[in-house]
């Protein structure tokens, strides 16, 4: 079951990733390149050079989950920032590129 939501923190790997990498290789990139703890519950997003494949690595209770999507046509837009919001991730996966936006302030407890 797809269990990602807005409560998670999302980090985009800024380089391009070899999509042959699986759990071990992606965990190595997270620790060495992103300097983050792999089992923290955060979600790590990887794109290949052509931006036609995306992988999301996430630690859930009991083990790692790897989500993988390959586009048959088109490319994923690339956000310029390393930390993504849930909305950024959903727009990126759906192929929607926002040209101009303004986020209004919201109350945060």
Secondary structure, DSSP 8 states (H G I E B T S, - for coil): -----TTS-EEE-SS---TT--HHHHHHHIIIII---GGGS-EEEEE-TTS-EEEEEEEETTEEEEEEEE-SSS-----SSSEE-HHHHHHHHHT---SS---------
